[in-house]
Amino acid sequence: MSNTTPALSAAELLRWAWRQLTSMRTALMLLLLLAIAAVPGSVVPQEAINASALANWQDAHPKLTPIYDKLGLFHVYSSVWFGAVYVLLMISLVGCILPRCAVYWRALKLPPPATPKHLSRLPEHAKFSVDASTDEVLARAKVALKSYRIAEFDNSLGAQRGHLREAGNLAFHLSILIVLGGFAFGSLFGFKGGVVVVTGDGFSNAITQYDDFAPGPMFKPTDLEPFNFKLQKFNVEFITNGRSFGAARNFWADLAIVDKPGATPRVERLAVNHPLSVGSTDIFLIGHGYAPHITVRDGNGDIAYSGPSVFLPEGTDFRSFGVVKVPDAKPTQLGFEGEFYPTYAFTPERGAFTVFPDALDPAMSLLSYQGDLGLDDGRPQSVYVLDKSAMKPILKADGKPARLDLHPNDTVKLPDGLGTVTFDGLSRFVKLQISRTPGNWVALLGTIIGLIGLMGSLFVRPRRVWVRVQPDAETGHTLVEVGGLDRSSVSDLATEVDRIADALGREHT
């Protein structure tokens, strides 16, 4: 006689796997796993959110970069493994919730259970006699139990209420599925992009205008709405005293928006936590900084570069780092990187720093390089990172790196007749996030359903009550029994049973 367990057939194995996947335990584990999987997206810079921060991180961690890249940690939310967890969670929730909905629907059609034989064994019980007839007592019971679902039996009534508690539980779990579906829909058909706009410049809603652009798999470029805008003005107010000295009190931007070609421009104010909507596209103000105007003349005296250069803030004091690339300079390409100080100060101990984030005494300090910028080999390159692999520092006569310290309207000559650099002035820039997430209203609906369901599951108390009557032949009175059963942990069942008993004519002695 063999003790070997027979092997499962393919159908049995699939049935077992489906039961495991659609269990509530598995759904909770997948939900926890999804939360854990989202952590790297908050810790590691994401390519679709901040390309410049990602470039700086990769430069600082050259050994970890290829490992993280293979694991998809630079684009967590669009990675295969994150999508797999997402899909499995949705399948698990569907398989878990729908059968429970079917069971609940069948339970709604069932009448209250029959009256137990021994009501005295219930948690709350009352027994007394009244002068009224059995029919009259049952009529009173129907009135007292009008908020219950009632079923009539031979000499008793059964009543129950609180079915909405299970409906609340189902609605809460269903809301999770709706929210996930809304986010998935928005990710598939929407997009998210970032752009830096200098005051006085404009933007047209085309893919080529974005600094970084992350479309959904189902997104089509023709879905972009044909609007454009010009950054007319940017204002920022800094706190000048107190414990919050130097912090931004408020900042906002005025945009002249043209909804479609030929439309009349309308001026709208864009502020933090107050985005603008153009059709189904949302515009968010997420940052700001300074863009010094720089003019570079090459060794031939020709203007090789002129215009504002965006310097990215490195802290709340708005000390900023920036790069200037001059590929058209002759006889050799030039590159500059350095820092901008809104309110310049210097001490031997600290070196150069800024004492206030507003541009009260602006200055910048640049290191200069010559050689090949690497722009001609076709490799993608961040505008905020200077590739110095094929470049060498420009040195002064004493062999030290040529450091250029400039205030507005200053001009500094480069060594060896390589040209000049002029600090012409200063503008501000804003960092904008432009996105379209068509599933937001679905996620909002799911959130509302979840809150309603949670309130129902917390405050609705499922309860069953029975009333039995029988005539007492010896006294001519009617014996009445009231029993109750409450399925919630916090209950006022005793008060409810007393209320019903009093309504049926119980006398207090």
N, C-alpha and C positions, 0 to 999 in steps of 0.2 A: 504494500500500500504506500503510495507516494504522498509526501507532504508538500510537494511543490505547488506554489500558488499559480493558478492558471494565468497566462498573460492576458492583458487587456487588449481588446480589439481596437482598431483605429477609431471607430465611432465612440467606444467607451472612453478611450483616452482623450478625445476631443471634448466629450461631455464633462469629464473630470476637470480638464484644463479650463473650460468655460465656467464651471462652478467656482473654481479657485479665483479666476479673474474677476468675476462679478460678485464676490463676497464683499461685505462692508469692511472687513478687516483689510482686504487688498486695496480697496478704494482709499482708505485712510492712509495706508502705507504709501501709495502712489502720490497722494496729496502732500504728504510729508517729504517724499523724494523730490517732488516738483519744487517745493519751497527751498530745499537744500540745493537743488540744481540751479536755482536762480541766484544763489549767493555769489558765485564767481562773476556774474554780470554786474554786480554792485561793487565788487572789489577790484576786478581787472578792468582797465579802460577798454571800452567797446568801440570798434571801428565805425559803426553806424552812428554813434553818439558824439564822440570827440576824437577825430582823427589825429589832431595835434597832440593831445594827451597820450594817445596810444603810441605815436612816434617817439615821444620823449621817454615813455616807459620802455619801449623796445631798445632804445639806445642805452638806457641804464641797466638793462638786463639782457645782454646778448646771449647768454647761455640758456636762459629760460624761454626766450622768444620762440625758437623752433619747436620746443616741446609744447608750449601753450598753443601754438598755431596748429599743430597736428591734433590737439585735443579740442580745438574749436572754441577756446576760451576767449578769443578776441571777438567772437560773434556768437555768444552763448545762445541767444534767443532764436537764432536761425540755424543752429546746429542740428545735426541728425539725431543725436542722443537726447537733446532737450525736446525735440519734436516727437520722438518715440514715447517718452514719458507722458507728454501731453496727450497724445492720441490714446495710449493705454488707459490713462485716467478717465477720459471721456467715454471709452468703451465700457470700462468698469462701472462708471456711474449709470450709464444707460441700462446695462444688464442688472444693476442692483436696484434701481428706482422703479423701472417699469413693472417688474413682477409685483413689487410692493403696492404699486398703484392699482394693479388688477385685484389683489387681495383686499385692499381697502374698498374698492368699488363693490365687490361682492358683499363685504361686511356691512356696507351702508344699506343694502337691501334686506338684510336679516332683521327680524323683529327682536325686541328685547327678550332675553332668555326667560324660561318659565320660572315661576316662583319656587324657591327652594322649600323643601319639606320642613326644615327646621330653621326658621328665621332667627331664633334666639341664638344661634351660633355665629351670626354675622357680627362684625366689629361694633356696630351700633344697632340697638334694638329697643323697641318700645311696645308694650302690651297693655291694653286698657279696654274698658267697656264703655259704650255710649248708649243713649236711649234711642237713637235714630235707627231706621231699618238698614239692612245691608245695601239695598239699592241706593238709599240716600247717602250712605257713607262712601260708596264707590263713586257717586256723582261728585261729592265733595273732593274726593281724591283726584279726580280728573282735573278739577279746577286748581287744586294745590300743585299739581304736577304739569301745569300747562306749558312749562318751559322744557319738558322732557318729551321724548318719544315714548308713547304708551302702547302697550299690548294688553288686551283683556283676556283673562282666563276664566275658569268656572266661577270661582269665588275670590278672585284676587286680580290685582293689576301689577304689571311689570313696567318699569320705566327706566330709561337711560338717557344720558346726555354726555357731551364732551367728545363727540366724534371729530370735531375740528382739531383736536390735539394731534391726532395722527396725520390729519391733513396739513397741519403746520410743520410737522417733521418732514413729510414728503415735499412740501413746498420749499423748505430750507435746502434739502438735498438737491431738488430740481433747480434751485437758483444757482447752485455751484455749476451745474451743467450749462445753464444759460449764460452765466458770466464767462466761463471758459469758451463757449461757442462764440460769444460776442467778441472776445479778444482774438480768437482764431480767425474770425471773419475779417476783423480790422487788419490783422497781420497779412492776410492773404490778398486783400484788395486795396489796402492803403499804402501809404508811404510815409517816410520821415526823412527830413533833410535839414541841413544846417547851412547858414550863410552869414558872413560878416559883411556889414554894410557901413561904409564911412559916411558921416554927415555930409549931405549934399549929393551923394551918389544915389543911384536907383537900382531896382531889381525887377527882372521879368521872370515870371514863373515858367521857366524852361529848365530841363535837366542840366544843361551846360552852365547855367548860372549858379548852381549849388556848389558849395565847397565840399560837402559830403552828402550823399543821397543813398537811402536804403529803401528800395521798393519791395513790395510784397510779391510773392510768386505769381499772382494773378493780376498784378498791376500792369497797365498799359500806358505808355507815355502820352497817348491821346486823352487819357483821363485827367491830365493836368488842366486846371482852369486857367483861362488866358488873361490873368490879371497882372498888373505891375504896380509898383509904388516907388516913391522917392522919399528918402529920409530927409525931411526938411529941417528938423531940429531935434536935438537931444539935450535934456536937462538932468542934472544930478545935484542933489543937496547932501552935503556932508555935515555931520555933527561936529561942532567946533569946541565943545566943552563937555565936562562931565566924564563919567566912567566910560561912556561909549564914544569918546573922542576919536574922530577919524572914520567912524562907521557911516555908511550911506543911509541917510534918513529916507530918501525917496529918489527914484529916477524913472523917467518916462521918455517916450519918443513920439514925435508927431510925424505921421506918415500921410502923404498925399497918394491915395489909392485910386487906381483906375480899374474898375471891375472887369471891363472888357474893352477891346480896341474901339476907339471912338466915343467912349463914355466920358462924362464929365468927372474930373477928379474930385474926390471928397477927402477932407482932412480928418483923420481919426487919431486919437491918442492911445498909444500902446504902453501899458505899464505891467509891472510884475504882478502876477496872479490876476491880471485882467487882459486876457488875450483878445485878439481881433479875429473875426471870422469873415472870410470872403467866399461866399457860396458854402461849400462843404469843406473848405480848407481853413485851418486854424494857424494863426501866427502868434508865437510866444516870444516874449523878451526874456532871455535867459542870462545875459551878461553884457558887459560893456568894457571899454578901455580906451587907450590912446593910440593914435596913428600919426606919428611925426612925419612931416613932409620933408623928403630928402631929395637932393639933386646931386647926382654923381657925374662929373666930367672925366672923360678918359684921358690918356696920355696925349691925344691929338687935340684936346680942348673941346671936343664935341660932347653934347649932353647924351650920355649913355643910359641914364635912368633919371626919372623925375616923377614924384608923386607921393601919396601917403603910403606908409608902410605900417602894417598892423603889428603892434607889440602886445603880446599876451600877458595879462597880469599874473604874477606869481604869488600874490597874497592880498590881504585886505588893504595893505598900504599902497597897492597898485604899482609897486616896483615891477617893471615889465621886461620881458625878454622878447627880442625880435631878430629877424634875419632880413638882409637885403641881398638879392642876387642880381648881378649885372652881367648878363651873358653877352651884351653887345659892346662891351668895353674893348678898346684897342690899346696896346697890342696884345693884351691878355685879359681873360675874363676875371672879374673881381667879385668878391663876396665879403659881406660884413655881418657880424653877429655881435650882440651886446645888450645893454640894459638901458631902460629909460626910467628917469626919476622925476615924478611929478613936481615935488618940492625938494630940490637937491640940497644935500648936506654932506659934510665930510669931516671925519675925525681920524687921527692916526690909528686909534684902536679899532674902530669899526670899518674904516674905509668909507666908500661912497654909500649913501643910503638916502631914503626919502623920509621926511618928517610929517608929511601930510599927503593924503591921496589926491587932493585937488591940485590942479596945475598952477600953483602960485609962483614957482621958480623952476620951470622945466629944464631938464638937461639930459643928455644921453652920452653914453660911453660905448665906443665900438672897437672891436678888434678886426683888422683887415686881412684878407687873404687874396692870393692870386693863383691862377691855374685853371683847371677844368672843373666846372660846376657839375658835370655829369648829366646835363640836361639834353644832350644830343644823342644819347644811346638808347632812348626810348623807354627807360625804366621809370615807373611812377615814383614821384618824389614829393614829399610834403613841402608846402611853401613855408612852413615854420621851422624847417630843419635844414641846416647847411651841410651838404655832403663834402667833407674835407679830405676824403680819401685820396683825391688827385689834386689837392691844393696845398700850398705852403704859406705860412705866415709872411706878411710883408714886414720887413725889419727896418728899424732906423739905423742911422750910421753907427750907433754904439752896439748894434747887434740885438737890441731888445725889440720885442713886438711893437709894431706901430699902433699905439692906442690913441683913438680919436675922441677927445672930450669936447662936446659941443653944447652951446646954448643957442636959443633961437637967433637966426641971422648970422651965426658963425660959419666961417669957411676954413677948412683945414686942408693943407696940401699933403698928398701921399708921397712917401719917399720914392726915389728913383724916377721921378717924373711920371708916375703912373696916373696922375690926375688929382682931382680935388673932390671933397665932400662938403656939402652945404646943408645946414639945418634951417630950412625955410620957414617953418611954422608948425602948427599943431592942429589936429582935428580929433574928434572923438568918433568911436565906432560902436556899433551894437552887434551883439551876437544873437541871431534869431533862430528859432526852431520853427520850421514850417512843416505841417503834417496834415494828413487826412486819414482818419480812422473811422470808416463807415460803420463799424460794429459798436461804437460807443453807446448808442441808445439801447442796444440789446443788452450790453453789460449793465447799464443803469437800470433797465427793467428787471434784470436778474437780481440786482442788489436790493431793489425795492421788494421784490417777491421774497427774498431771503429774510429781510427784516420783518415783514408781515408774518412769515412762517415761524420765525423765531419767537415772536411775541405770542403767537398761538400756542406753540409747544410749551412756553413757559407759564402762561396764565390760564389756559383752558384746562379744566380738571375733569377727567372722565369719571362718571359716577353712575351707579345703578341703585335703584330704590324699588322695593316691593311693598305692597299693601294687601293684607289678607283679611277677609271678614267672614264671620260665621255666627249664626244666631245661637244664643244661649237659652236652651229650652227651659231651664229652671228659673232664671230671673226675667226672661223675656227681653233682655238687653242684647246688644250686638258686640261680640268680642272682636277687637281690632288688633292686628299686629303690623308694625311698621319696621322694616329692616333696611339697612343701607350698606353699600360697599363702595369704597372710594379707592381708586387705583393710583392716586397721586400721593407723594410723600408728605406734603403740607395740606392739611384738610380741615375743613369746618363741618365735617359730616355730622357730628353730634348736634350742632346747631340746626342743620338742615332737617334731621330726623325729628327734632323737637318742633320745628316749624310745621312740618307736615302733620305730626300728631295733634298739635293744637288746632290746626285747620280742620281736622276730622272730628273735633269735639271733645278732646281729652280734657278732663277737669283736674285742676291742681288742688291738692289737699295740704 
